[in-house]
Amino acid sequence: MKYITGIHALNITCSLDTCGDWHQSSLQWENLHLQESKDSLFGDYGIEKGVCIPEHEEKYNVANHIRALLDLLEAGRFSLAQGMNKDFVCNDRYTTEIFEQVLRLSNTPHWDQIDHFMGREYYRDWLQFKQRKNHE
């Protein structure tokens, strides 16, 4: 299924109790980043259907904030995902879910970068999670 993800999805309100981004007016909404869900490890996880998008009459499928961040990590776009924990998610309730999903990326070519990024974002919580999962 085609869906909007990345920075555009972070600037659209989703069903989660997360902050998302707040730079909506500075984005170019005519150039939406569409991705195919079957091309991702995450499949249809976290994709919300029939969402209204600024400057568009039609409705789109859109990644929720967690999925949008996971897509950025999967693509190696760490600079756009920076602030994941405190700026975009802003809710510890989702930490375990996020960690479980991120761990699915452990066999990707840039796992070391993802692991480092998660350590910077979540500090000891990430390290303790990996230890509990026996995943160093």
N, CA, C and O atoms as a MOPAC input file, in Angstrom:
PM7 MOZYME 1SCF
protein

 N      0.83800 1    -1.16400 1     0.00000 1
 C      0.00000 1     0.00000 1     0.00000 1
 C      0.89200 1     1.23700 1     0.00000 1
 O      1.86600 1     1.30300 1     0.74900 1
 N      0.56600 1     2.19900 1    -0.82200 1
 C      1.29600 1     3.46100 1    -0.87500 1
 C      0.87500 1     4.31000 1     0.32100 1
 O     -0.29800 1     4.35100 1     0.69400 1
 N      1.85800 1     4.98400 1     0.91200 1
 C      1.56400 1     5.83000 1     2.06800 1
 C      2.60100 1     6.94400 1     2.18800 1
 O      3.70700 1     6.84500 1     1.65700 1
 N      2.22100 1     8.00000 1     2.89200 1
 C      3.10900 1     9.12600 1     3.16000 1
 C      3.90600 1     8.80800 1     4.41600 1
 O      3.35800 1     8.30900 1     5.40000 1
 N      5.18800 1     9.09700 1     4.37800 1
 C      6.04600 1     8.83100 1     5.52600 1
 C      7.06700 1     9.95000 1     5.67400 1
 O      6.97700 1    10.98100 1     5.00700 1
 N      8.03200 1     9.73500 1     6.55100 1
 C      9.10500 1    10.69100 1     6.74500 1
 C      8.64500 1    11.97300 1     7.40800 1
 O      7.70800 1    11.97400 1     8.20700 1
 N      9.31000 1    13.05600 1     7.07000 1
 C      9.06000 1    14.33800 1     7.72200 1
 C      7.63400 1    14.83400 1     7.50100 1
 O      7.06800 1    15.49700 1     8.37000 1
 N      7.04900 1    14.51700 1     6.34300 1
 C      5.66000 1    14.91900 1     6.11600 1
 C      4.72400 1    14.20700 1     7.09200 1
 O      3.82800 1    14.83200 1     7.65900 1
 N      4.92500 1    12.91200 1     7.28800 1
 C      4.07100 1    12.16400 1     8.21300 1
 C      4.25000 1    12.64900 1     9.64800 1
 O      3.29800 1    12.64400 1    10.42900 1
 N      5.45400 1    13.06400 1     9.99400 1
 C      5.68900 1    13.58300 1    11.34500 1
 C      4.95300 1    14.89500 1    11.58500 1
 O      4.74400 1    15.28600 1    12.73400 1
 N      4.56300 1    15.57200 1    10.52400 1
 C      3.87200 1    16.85400 1    10.63300 1
 C      2.36700 1    16.73800 1    10.44900 1
 O      1.68000 1    17.73900 1    10.24400 1
 N      1.85800 1    15.51600 1    10.52400 1
 C      0.41600 1    15.27800 1    10.42600 1
 C     -0.02900 1    14.62000 1    11.73000 1
 O      0.60000 1    13.66900 1    12.19300 1
 N     -1.07600 1    15.10600 1    12.30100 1
 C     -1.59000 1    14.52200 1    13.53100 1
 C     -1.97700 1    13.07600 1    13.27600 1
 O     -2.60300 1    12.75900 1    12.26400 1
 N     -1.59600 1    12.18900 1    14.21200 1
 C     -1.95300 1    10.77800 1    14.07200 1
 C     -2.75300 1    10.33800 1    15.29500 1
 O     -3.01600 1    11.13600 1    16.19400 1
 N     -3.13400 1     9.07200 1    15.32000 1
 C     -3.97600 1     8.55400 1    16.39700 1
 C     -3.20600 1     8.28400 1    17.68800 1
 O     -3.81700 1     8.01100 1    18.72200 1
 N     -1.88800 1     8.35600 1    17.64400 1
 C     -1.07800 1     8.11300 1    18.83700 1
 C     -1.03000 1     9.35800 1    19.71900 1
 O     -1.30000 1    10.47000 1    19.26600 1
 N     -0.68700 1     9.15100 1    20.95700 1
 C     -0.50400 1    10.26100 1    21.88100 1
 C      0.97100 1    10.68300 1    21.83400 1
 O      1.71200 1    10.53300 1    22.80600 1
 N      1.36900 1    11.21500 1    20.67300 1
 C      2.74900 1    11.63700 1    20.42900 1
 C      2.75800 1    13.07800 1    19.94700 1
 O      1.73300 1    13.61100 1    19.52000 1
 N      3.92500 1    13.70000 1    20.01900 1
 C      4.05000 1    15.11300 1    19.64200 1
 C      4.14000 1    15.33300 1    18.13800 1
 O      3.56700 1    16.28100 1    17.60300 1
 N      4.86700 1    14.44400 1    17.46200 1
 C      5.13300 1    14.69200 1    16.04900 1
 C      6.02200 1    15.91600 1    15.90000 1
 O      6.70500 1    16.31800 1    16.84200 1
 N      6.00900 1    16.49700 1    14.73000 1
 C      6.79900 1    17.69500 1    14.46800 1
 C      5.84100 1    18.87200 1    14.38900 1
 O      4.62500 1    18.68300 1    14.34800 1
 N      6.37300 1    20.06600 1    14.36700 1
 C      5.52000 1    21.25200 1    14.35900 1
 C      5.96300 1    22.27600 1    13.32200 1
 O      5.65600 1    23.46100 1    13.45100 1
 N      6.67200 1    21.83600 1    12.31300 1
 C      7.13700 1    22.73900 1    11.25800 1
 C      6.27800 1    22.61800 1    10.00400 1
 O      6.76900 1    22.80400 1     8.89100 1
 N      5.00800 1    22.30900 1    10.18100 1
 C      4.11600 1    22.02800 1     9.06500 1
 C      4.12000 1    23.12000 1     8.00900 1
 O      4.11600 1    22.81600 1     6.81600 1
 N      4.12900 1    24.36100 1     8.40900 1
 C      4.03300 1    25.44900 1     7.43000 1
 C      5.28800 1    25.59800 1     6.58300 1
 O      5.23800 1    26.20700 1     5.51400 1
 N      6.41200 1    25.05400 1     7.03800 1
 C      7.64900 1    25.18500 1     6.25900 1
 C      7.85200 1    24.05400 1     5.24400 1
 O      8.80300 1    24.09100 1     4.46300 1
 N      6.97400 1    23.05800 1     5.25100 1
 C      7.11600 1    21.92900 1     4.32400 1
 C      6.49500 1    22.23900 1     2.96800 1
 O      5.56100 1    23.03200 1     2.85400 1
 N      7.03500 1    21.59700 1     1.95800 1
 C      6.46400 1    21.70600 1     0.61900 1
 C      5.49900 1    20.53000 1     0.44700 1
 O      5.91500 1    19.41000 1     0.14900 1
 N      4.23500 1    20.79500 1     0.63500 1
 C      3.22400 1    19.74100 1     0.61900 1
 C      2.91300 1    19.22900 1    -0.77900 1
 O      2.25500 1    18.19800 1    -0.92300 1
 N      3.37400 1    19.92800 1    -1.81200 1
 C      3.12800 1    19.42400 1    -3.17100 1
 C      4.07800 1    18.26900 1    -3.51100 1
 O      3.83100 1    17.53200 1    -4.46600 1
 N      5.15600 1    18.10400 1    -2.74600 1
 C      6.13300 1    17.03800 1    -2.98900 1
 C      6.09300 1    16.01500 1    -1.85800 1
 O      7.03200 1    15.92600 1    -1.06600 1
 N      5.03500 1    15.26200 1    -1.78100 1
 C      4.87700 1    14.26400 1    -0.72300 1
 C      5.80200 1    13.07400 1    -0.95700 1
 O      5.99800 1    12.64000 1    -2.09300 1
 N      6.36600 1    12.55400 1     0.12500 1
 C      7.21100 1    11.35800 1     0.02200 1
 C      6.32300 1    10.12900 1     0.20600 1
 O      5.90700 1     9.81400 1     1.32100 1
 N      6.03900 1     9.44100 1    -0.89700 1
 C      5.23000 1     8.22200 1    -0.85700 1
 C      6.13300 1     7.00300 1    -0.90400 1
 O      7.13500 1     6.97400 1    -1.61800 1
 N      5.75700 1     6.01000 1    -0.13500 1
 C      6.53100 1     4.77200 1    -0.07000 1
 C      5.55900 1     3.59800 1    -0.17400 1
 O      4.37500 1     3.73600 1     0.13300 1
 N      6.05400 1     2.46900 1    -0.60000 1
 C      5.25100 1     1.24700 1    -0.71500 1
 C      5.50000 1     0.39000 1     0.52700 1
 O      6.64400 1     0.04000 1     0.81700 1
 N      4.44500 1     0.05300 1     1.25500 1
 C      4.59700 1    -0.67800 1     2.51700 1
 C      5.18900 1    -2.07400 1     2.32800 1
 O      5.88000 1    -2.57000 1     3.21800 1
 N      4.93600 1    -2.70700 1     1.20500 1
 C      5.46000 1    -4.06100 1     0.99500 1
 C      6.97800 1    -4.07000 1     0.79600 1
 O      7.60300 1    -5.13000 1     0.83400 1
 N      7.57500 1    -2.88400 1     0.58100 1
 C      9.02200 1    -2.78300 1     0.40900 1
 C      9.75900 1    -2.59000 1     1.73400 1
 O     10.97700 1    -2.40900 1     1.74500 1
 N      9.03900 1    -2.62700 1     2.83300 1
 C      9.62600 1    -2.38100 1     4.14900 1
 C      9.50200 1    -3.59900 1     5.05000 1
 O      8.56200 1    -4.38200 1     4.91300 1
 N     10.43900 1    -3.76100 1     5.96500 1
 C     10.34300 1    -4.80400 1     6.99500 1
 C      9.07500 1    -4.66300 1     7.83100 1
 O      8.58700 1    -5.64400 1     8.39200 1
 N      8.54800 1    -3.46300 1     7.91200 1
 C      7.42300 1    -3.17700 1     8.79000 1
 C      6.05700 1    -3.39100 1     8.14300 1
 O      5.03300 1    -3.28100 1     8.81700 1
 N      6.03100 1    -3.69300 1     6.85400 1
 C      4.75600 1    -3.95500 1     6.18400 1
 C      3.76500 1    -2.81900 1     6.38000 1
 O      4.09000 1    -1.65600 1     6.13800 1
 N      2.55400 1    -3.15400 1     6.81700 1
 C      1.50300 1    -2.15200 1     7.02200 1
 C      1.44100 1    -1.63900 1     8.46300 1
 O      0.53800 1    -0.87600 1     8.80700 1
 N      2.39300 1    -2.05100 1     9.30700 1
 C      2.41100 1    -1.61700 1    10.69400 1
 C      2.41700 1    -0.08300 1    10.77600 1
 O      3.22400 1     0.57300 1    10.11800 1
 N      1.52900 1     0.47100 1    11.57300 1
 C      1.53200 1     1.89900 1    11.86200 1
 C      1.07500 1     2.81100 1    10.74800 1
 O      1.36400 1     4.00700 1    10.77500 1
 N      0.36400 1     2.27300 1     9.76400 1
 C     -0.12800 1     3.11000 1     8.66600 1
 C     -1.61200 1     3.37600 1     8.89500 1
 O     -2.41000 1     2.45000 1     9.04000 1
 N     -1.96000 1     4.64200 1     8.92400 1
 C     -3.34800 1     5.05300 1     9.11900 1
 C     -3.94500 1     5.40900 1     7.76300 1
 O     -3.29500 1     6.03600 1     6.92800 1
 N     -5.19000 1     4.99900 1     7.56100 1
 C     -5.83400 1     5.15300 1     6.25000 1
 C     -6.77300 1     6.35800 1     6.21500 1
 O     -7.36800 1     6.74100 1     7.22300 1
 N     -6.88400 1     6.94000 1     5.02300 1
 C     -7.85800 1     8.00300 1     4.77700 1
 C     -7.62100 1     9.27400 1     5.56500 1
 O     -8.54300 1     9.79200 1     6.19500 1
 N     -6.40600 1     9.78100 1     5.54000 1
 C     -6.02900 1    10.95400 1     6.32000 1
 C     -6.01200 1    12.19900 1     5.43100 1
 O     -5.53500 1    12.15600 1     4.29700 1
 N     -6.53200 1    13.29900 1     5.95300 1
 C     -6.49400 1    14.57900 1     5.23900 1
 C     -5.09100 1    15.17600 1     5.32500 1
 O     -4.45800 1    15.17200 1     6.38200 1
 N     -4.62500 1    15.68800 1     4.19400 1
 C     -3.28000 1    16.24100 1     4.06900 1
 C     -3.38900 1    17.71400 1     3.67100 1
 O     -4.20600 1    18.06100 1     2.81800 1
 N     -2.57300 1    18.58800 1     4.27800 1
 C     -2.60900 1    20.00400 1     3.87300 1
 C     -2.38300 1    20.17600 1     2.37500 1
 O     -1.55400 1    19.49800 1     1.76800 1
 N     -3.13700 1    21.09300 1     1.80400 1
 C     -3.01900 1    21.47400 1     0.39200 1
 C     -3.40100 1    20.36000 1    -0.58200 1
 O     -3.03200 1    20.42300 1    -1.75400 1
 N     -4.13900 1    19.33300 1    -0.11900 1
 C     -4.59300 1    18.23400 1    -0.97100 1
 C     -6.06500 1    17.95500 1    -0.68200 1
 O     -6.49200 1    17.92900 1     0.47200 1
 N     -6.82400 1    17.74900 1    -1.74100 1
 C     -8.24400 1    17.43200 1    -1.57400 1
 C     -8.46500 1    15.95700 1    -1.25300 1
 O     -9.34100 1    15.61800 1    -0.45800 1
 N     -7.66600 1    15.07400 1    -1.87300 1
 C     -7.83600 1    13.64200 1    -1.65500 1
 C     -7.23700 1    13.23600 1    -0.30800 1
 O     -6.42200 1    13.95500 1     0.27000 1
 N     -7.65900 1    12.07400 1     0.17100 1
 C     -7.13700 1    11.53200 1     1.42000 1
 C     -6.05200 1    10.50500 1     1.10500 1
 O     -6.06200 1     9.87600 1     0.04800 1
 N     -5.12400 1    10.35000 1     2.03400 1
 C     -3.97400 1     9.47200 1     1.84200 1
 C     -3.81100 1     8.52000 1     3.02300 1
 O     -4.33400 1     8.75500 1     4.11200 1
 N     -3.08000 1     7.45100 1     2.78100 1
 C     -2.59700 1     6.59700 1     3.85900 1
 C     -1.33200 1     7.26900 1     4.39000 1
 O     -0.49300 1     7.73000 1     3.61600 1
 N     -1.20300 1     7.31900 1     5.72000 1
 C     -0.09800 1     8.04800 1     6.32500 1
 C      0.50500 1     7.23900 1     7.46600 1
 O     -0.21900 1     6.64400 1     8.26500 1
 N      1.82500 1     7.22000 1     7.53800 1
 C      2.51900 1     6.57400 1     8.65200 1
 C      2.23600 1     7.35700 1     9.93000 1
 O      2.29600 1     8.58700 1     9.93900 1
 N      1.92600 1     6.63200 1    11.01800 1
 C      1.83600 1     7.34500 1    12.29300 1
 C      3.25300 1     7.78400 1    12.66600 1
 O      4.21400 1     7.43900 1    11.97700 1
 N      3.38000 1     8.53600 1    13.74400 1
 C      4.68300 1     9.11400 1    14.07600 1
 C      5.75000 1     8.05300 1    14.33500 1
 O      6.90100 1     8.22400 1    13.93300 1
 N      5.38300 1     6.97000 1    14.99800 1
 C      6.35900 1     5.90100 1    15.25000 1
 C      6.79600 1     5.27100 1    13.93700 1
 O      7.99200 1     5.09500 1    13.70500 1
 N      5.85600 1     4.93200 1    13.08400 1
 C      6.20000 1     4.31900 1    11.79800 1
 C      7.05200 1     5.25800 1    10.95500 1
 O      8.00600 1     4.81500 1    10.31700 1
 N      6.72600 1     6.54200 1    10.94200 1
 C      7.51500 1     7.50300 1    10.16800 1
 C      8.96400 1     7.51800 1    10.64800 1
 O      9.88900 1     7.57500 1     9.83900 1
 N      9.15700 1     7.46800 1    11.95300 1
 C     10.51000 1     7.43600 1    12.50700 1
 C     11.21700 1     6.12800 1    12.17500 1
 O     12.40200 1     6.13200 1    11.84400 1
 N     10.51000 1     5.02700 1    12.26000 1
 C     11.09400 1     3.73200 1    11.88400 1
 C     11.53100 1     3.74700 1    10.41800 1
 O     12.60000 1     3.23700 1    10.08300 1
 N     10.71100 1     4.32600 1     9.55100 1
 C     11.07000 1     4.42700 1     8.13600 1
 C     12.33100 1     5.26800 1     7.94500 1
 O     13.18000 1     4.93900 1     7.11700 1
 N     12.45200 1     6.35000 1     8.70900 1
 C     13.65800 1     7.17200 1     8.61200 1
 C     14.88900 1     6.38300 1     9.05200 1
 O     15.94500 1     6.48100 1     8.42600 1
 N     14.75900 1     5.60300 1    10.12200 1
 C     15.87900 1     4.77100 1    10.57200 1
 C     16.22000 1     3.71900 1     9.53800 1
 O     17.39300 1     3.50200 1     9.23300 1
 N     15.20300 1     3.06000 1     8.99300 1
 C     15.42900 1     2.01700 1     7.99200 1
 C     16.16300 1     2.58300 1     6.77100 1
 O     16.98400 1     1.90200 1     6.15500 1
 N     15.85300 1     3.83500 1     6.43500 1
 C     16.47200 1     4.48500 1     5.27500 1
 C     17.82400 1     5.12900 1     5.61500 1
 O     18.50200 1     5.65000 1     4.73000 1
 N     18.21000 1     5.09400 1     6.88800 1
 C     19.47200 1     5.70200 1     7.29000 1
 C     19.43800 1     7.21900 1     7.33300 1
 O     20.47900 1     7.86500 1     7.21600 1
 N     18.25500 1     7.79400 1     7.49800 1
 C     18.10300 1     9.25500 1     7.51800 1
 C     18.06000 1     9.75000 1     8.96600 1
 O     17.05000 1    10.27800 1     9.42900 1
 N     19.16100 1     9.57000 1     9.65200 1
 C     19.23900 1     9.82700 1    11.08900 1
 C     19.09400 1    11.30100 1    11.44800 1
 O     18.55300 1    11.62800 1    12.50400 1
 N     19.56800 1    12.18500 1    10.59000 1
 C     19.46100 1    13.61200 1    10.91500 1
 C     17.99800 1    14.05300 1    10.98800 1
 O     17.65100 1    14.90600 1    11.80500 1
 N     17.14600 1    13.48300 1    10.14800 1
 C     15.72200 1    13.82200 1    10.20300 1
 C     15.03000 1    13.18900 1    11.40800 1
 O     14.03900 1    13.72100 1    11.90800 1
 N     15.55000 1    12.05800 1    11.87300 1
 C     14.94900 1    11.36600 1    13.02200 1
 C     15.49100 1    11.87500 1    14.35300 1
 O     14.97500 1    11.51700 1    15.41100 1
 N     16.52400 1    12.70700 1    14.30400 1
 C     17.11300 1    13.22300 1    15.53800 1
 C     16.05600 1    13.93800 1    16.37000 1
 O     15.30800 1    14.77000 1    15.85700 1
 N     16.00100 1    13.60900 1    17.64800 1
 C     14.95600 1    14.12700 1    18.52400 1
 C     13.80200 1    13.15900 1    18.66600 1
 O     12.77200 1    13.48800 1    19.25600 1
 N     13.97500 1    11.96300 1    18.12300 1
 C     12.92400 1    10.94300 1    18.12600 1
 C     12.25000 1    10.80200 1    19.49400 1
 O     11.02500 1    10.87700 1    19.59500 1
 N     13.03200 1    10.60400 1    20.52300 1
 C     12.49900 1    10.32400 1    21.84500 1
 C     11.81000 1    11.54000 1    22.47000 1
 O     10.62800 1    11.47000 1    22.80700 1
 N     12.51400 1    12.62300 1    22.62400 1
 C     12.00900 1    13.77700 1    23.38600 1
 C     11.22600 1    14.78200 1    22.55900 1
 O     10.38800 1    15.50100 1    23.10200 1
 N     11.48300 1    14.85100 1    21.23800 1
 C     10.81600 1    15.85400 1    20.41500 1
 C      9.63200 1    15.31600 1    19.61400 1
 O      8.63900 1    16.02100 1    19.43600 1
 N      9.72400 1    14.08000 1    19.13000 1
 C      8.68400 1    13.55800 1    18.24500 1
 C      7.72600 1    12.58700 1    18.93500 1
 O      6.51500 1    12.65700 1    18.72800 1
 N      8.26000 1    11.69100 1    19.74800 1
 C      7.39900 1    10.71400 1    20.43000 1
 C      6.88100 1    11.30300 1    21.73600 1
 O      5.67400 1    11.30500 1    21.97900 1
 N      7.76700 1    11.79300 1    22.56300 1
 C      7.38400 1    12.52200 1    23.79400 1
 C      6.47600 1    11.71800 1    24.71800 1
 O      5.68400 1    12.30100 1    25.45700 1
 N      6.57500 1    10.40700 1    24.69000 1
 C      5.68600 1     9.60200 1    25.52400 1
 C      6.34900 1     8.24900 1    25.80100 1
 O      6.48400 1     7.41500 1    24.90500 1
 N      6.75200 1     8.05200 1    27.03400 1
 C      7.43900 1     6.81300 1    27.42100 1
 C      6.56600 1     5.57600 1    27.26200 1
 O      7.07800 1     4.45700 1    27.23200 1
 N      5.28600 1     5.76000 1    27.16200 1
 C      4.35300 1     4.63800 1    27.00000 1
 C      4.68800 1     3.80200 1    25.75700 1
 O      4.39100 1     2.60800 1    25.71800 1
 N      5.29200 1     4.41300 1    24.76000 1
 C      5.58200 1     3.72000 1    23.49900 1
 C      7.00100 1     3.16200 1    23.40900 1
 O      7.35100 1     2.53900 1    22.40800 1
 N      7.81400 1     3.37300 1    24.42800 1
 C      9.23400 1     3.01300 1    24.34900 1
 C      9.45400 1     1.53900 1    24.03100 1
 O     10.22400 1     1.21900 1    23.12500 1
 N      8.80300 1     0.64400 1    24.74500 1
 C      9.00500 1    -0.78900 1    24.50300 1
 C      8.56500 1    -1.17200 1    23.10000 1
 O      9.25700 1    -1.93000 1    22.42100 1
 N      7.44100 1    -0.66600 1    22.66300 1
 C      6.96300 1    -0.94800 1    21.30600 1
 C      7.98200 1    -0.47700 1    20.27000 1
 O      8.27700 1    -1.19200 1    19.31300 1
 N      8.51300 1     0.72100 1    20.46400 1
 C      9.51100 1     1.25600 1    19.54100 1
 C     10.74800 1     0.37200 1    19.53800 1
 O     11.26100 1     0.02400 1    18.47500 1
 N     11.22900 1     0.00600 1    20.71900 1
 C     12.42300 1    -0.83900 1    20.81500 1
 C     12.22000 1    -2.17000 1    20.10700 1
 O     13.11000 1    -2.64000 1    19.39800 1
 N     11.05800 1    -2.78000 1    20.29500 1
 C     10.77300 1    -4.06400 1    19.63500 1
 C     10.80700 1    -3.91300 1    18.12000 1
 O     11.33800 1    -4.77500 1    17.42000 1
 N     10.24700 1    -2.83100 1    17.61900 1
 C     10.23500 1    -2.60400 1    16.17600 1
 C     11.63300 1    -2.29100 1    15.65100 1
 O     12.02200 1    -2.79800 1    14.59900 1
 N     12.38900 1    -1.47000 1    16.36300 1
 C     13.74400 1    -1.12300 1    15.92900 1
 C     14.61500 1    -2.37500 1    15.87500 1
 O     15.44200 1    -2.51700 1    14.97400 1
 N     14.43900 1    -3.25900 1    16.80900 1
 C     15.23800 1    -4.49200 1    16.83600 1
 C     15.04700 1    -5.31600 1    15.56300 1
 O     15.92300 1    -6.10000 1    15.19800 1
 N     13.92000 1    -5.14600 1    14.88900 1
 C     13.68700 1    -5.84300 1    13.62000 1
 C     14.68300 1    -5.39700 1    12.54300 1
 O     14.85700 1    -6.08000 1    11.53400 1
 N     15.32900 1    -4.25800 1    12.76000 1
 C     16.30200 1    -3.73300 1    11.79300 1
 C     17.71400 1    -4.26600 1    12.04200 1
 O     18.65600 1    -3.85200 1    11.36700 1
 N     17.86800 1    -5.17000 1    12.99400 1
 C     19.20800 1    -5.60700 1    13.41100 1
 C     19.99500 1    -6.33700 1    12.33000 1
 O     21.21400 1    -6.46000 1    12.45100 1
 N     19.35800 1    -6.81400 1    11.30000 1
 C     20.07900 1    -7.48600 1    10.21500 1
 C     20.26500 1    -6.60100 1     8.98400 1
 O     20.64500 1    -7.08600 1     7.91800 1
 N     20.00000 1    -5.32300 1     9.12900 1
 C     20.17700 1    -4.40500 1     8.00000 1
 C     21.63800 1    -3.96200 1     7.93600 1
 O     22.34900 1    -4.02400 1     8.94000 1
 N     22.08900 1    -3.51500 1     6.76400 1
 C     23.50200 1    -3.14400 1     6.59500 1
 C     23.97600 1    -2.02900 1     7.53500 1
 O     25.15400 1    -1.99300 1     7.89000 1
 N     23.09400 1    -1.13000 1     7.94000 1
 C     23.53700 1    -0.02600 1     8.79500 1
 C     23.02800 1    -0.16100 1    10.24000 1
 O     22.71900 1     0.83400 1    10.89700 1
 N     22.94800 1    -1.41000 1    10.71800 1
 C     22.50500 1    -1.65100 1    12.09200 1
 C     23.38500 1    -0.92800 1    13.11100 1
 O     22.86700 1    -0.39400 1    14.09100 1
 N     24.68500 1    -0.90000 1    12.90600 1
 C     25.57000 1    -0.24300 1    13.87000 1
 C     25.20600 1     1.23000 1    14.03400 1
 O     25.24300 1     1.76000 1    15.14400 1
 N     24.85600 1     1.88800 1    12.93500 1
 C     24.44600 1     3.29600 1    12.99300 1
 C     23.09700 1     3.44200 1    13.69900 1
 O     22.90300 1     4.36900 1    14.48600 1
 N     22.17400 1     2.53600 1    13.41900 1
 C     20.86300 1     2.56600 1    14.07600 1
 C     21.04100 1     2.36300 1    15.58100 1
 O     20.46200 1     3.08900 1    16.38900 1
 N     21.84400 1     1.37400 1    15.94100 1
 C     22.11000 1     1.07800 1    17.34900 1
 C     22.72000 1     2.29200 1    18.05200 1
 O     22.31400 1     2.63900 1    19.16100 1
 N     23.67200 1     2.92300 1    17.42200 1
 C     24.30800 1     4.11800 1    17.98300 1
 C     23.28100 1     5.24900 1    18.14600 1
 O     23.24000 1     5.91800 1    19.17900 1
 N     22.46700 1     5.44800 1    17.12700 1
 C     21.42300 1     6.47000 1    17.17200 1
 C     20.47200 1     6.22000 1    18.34400 1
 O     20.15100 1     7.13900 1    19.09700 1
 N     20.02700 1     4.98100 1    18.49100 1
 C     19.10000 1     4.64600 1    19.57400 1
 C     19.74900 1     4.86800 1    20.94000 1
 O     19.08100 1     5.30300 1    21.87800 1
 N     21.02400 1     4.57600 1    21.05700 1
 C     21.74200 1     4.83600 1    22.29600 1
 C     21.78100 1     6.31500 1    22.63600 1
 O     21.64200 1     6.69000 1    23.80000 1
 N     21.96800 1     7.15400 1    21.63100 1
 C     21.96800 1     8.60500 1    21.85000 1
 C     20.58500 1     9.12000 1    22.21600 1
 O     20.46300 1    10.06100 1    23.00000 1
 N     19.54700 1     8.51900 1    21.66000 1
 C     18.18000 1     8.98200 1    21.91800 1
 C     17.61600 1     8.46800 1    23.24700 1
 O     16.92800 1     9.19700 1    23.96200 1
 N     17.91300 1     7.21600 1    23.56400 1
 C     17.26800 1     6.57400 1    24.71400 1
 C     18.23600 1     6.17000 1    25.82800 1
 O     17.80600 1     5.67100 1    26.86800 1
 N     19.51200 1     6.37900 1    25.62200 1
 C     20.54300 1     6.13300 1    26.63400 1
 C     20.44400 1     4.73500 1    27.24300 1
 O     20.35100 1     3.73400 1    26.53300 1
 N     20.46800 1     4.69500 1    28.56200 1
 C     20.50200 1     3.43100 1    29.29700 1
 C     19.29500 1     2.54400 1    29.01200 1
 O     19.41400 1     1.31900 1    29.03100 1
 N     18.14100 1     3.14200 1    28.75000 1
 C     16.93400 1     2.34000 1    28.47500 1
 C     17.16100 1     1.42200 1    27.27900 1
 O     16.73900 1     0.26600 1    27.30000 1
 N     17.82700 1     1.92500 1    26.23000 1
 C     18.11700 1     1.12900 1    25.04500 1
 C     19.09900 1     0.00700 1    25.37400 1
 O     18.90600 1    -1.13800 1    24.96300 1
 N     20.14200 1     0.34000 1    26.11000 1
 C     21.14500 1    -0.66800 1    26.48200 1
 C     20.53000 1    -1.77400 1    27.33600 1
 O     20.80100 1    -2.95400 1    27.11500 1
 N     19.71000 1    -1.39900 1    28.30200 1
 C     19.06900 1    -2.39500 1    29.16000 1
 C     18.09800 1    -3.26600 1    28.37600 1
 O     18.00700 1    -4.47000 1    28.62100 1
 N     17.37600 1    -2.67100 1    27.44200 1
 C     16.46900 1    -3.44300 1    26.59600 1
 C     17.24400 1    -4.48700 1    25.80300 1
 O     16.85300 1    -5.65400 1    25.76000 1
 N     18.34400 1    -4.07200 1    25.17600 1
 C     19.14700 1    -5.01700 1    24.39400 1
 C     19.70700 1    -6.12900 1    25.27500 1
 O     19.77000 1    -7.28100 1    24.84600 1
 N     20.11000 1    -5.80300 1    26.48800 1
 C     20.62200 1    -6.83100 1    27.40300 1
 C     19.53200 1    -7.84100 1    27.74600 1
 O     19.78400 1    -9.04500 1    27.77500 1
 N     18.31600 1    -7.34900 1    28.00500 1
 C     17.19300 1    -8.25600 1    28.31100 1
 C     16.87900 1    -9.16500 1    27.13200 1
 O     16.45700 1   -10.30700 1    27.31600 1
 N     17.08300 1    -8.66400 1    25.93500 1
 C     16.81000 1    -9.43400 1    24.71800 1
 C     18.02400 1   -10.23800 1    24.27200 1
 O     17.98100 1   -10.90800 1    23.24100 1
 N     19.10700 1   -10.17300 1    25.04400 1
 C     20.37400 1   -10.82800 1    24.68100 1
 C     20.83200 1   -10.41700 1    23.29800 1
 O     21.23300 1   -11.25000 1    22.48500 1
 N     20.76700 1    -9.13000 1    23.04500 1
 C     21.11600 1    -8.60500 1    21.72500 1
 C     22.13500 1    -7.48800 1    21.88400 1
 O     21.76900 1    -6.32100 1    22.02900 1
 N     23.37200 1    -7.83300 1    21.85800 1
 C     24.44100 1    -6.83400 1    21.98400 1
 C     24.77300 1    -6.36900 1    20.60400 1
 O     25.64900 1    -5.52000 1    20.43200 1

